Amino acid sequence: MTLEIISSEKVIFKGEAERVTLPGASGEFTVLDHHASLISTLTDGVVEYVSGGETHTVAVSGGFVDVDNNRVAVCIPG
């Protein structure tokens, strides 16, 4: 799936990811390939994603995620 993590200041990551774990408003959840479409707000926490077999983390203080058509767009405050 394609993952984009974008703040108001810059693109933090754009590329392929095998898995993305997010701090959703109703609790932590994980998105895998071909996940059902969804939109969720994010709380303070960590976005963890696996790309190229390596695990990466990005601290977030809110934001939202849009999952649609094997694309995950994470928008976070700058």
HELIX and SHEET records of a PDB file:
SHEET    1   A 7 VAL A  11  GLU A  16  0                                        
SHEET    2   A 7 THR A   2  SER A   7 -1                                        
SHEET    3   A 7 ARG A  71  ILE A  76  1                                        
SHEET    4   A 7 GLU A  54  ASP A  68 -1                                        
SHEET    5   A 7 LEU A  38  SER A  51 -1                                        
SHEET    6   A 7 ARG A  19  GLY A  24 -1                                        
SHEET    7   A 7 GLY A  27  LEU A  32 -1                                        
END                                                                             
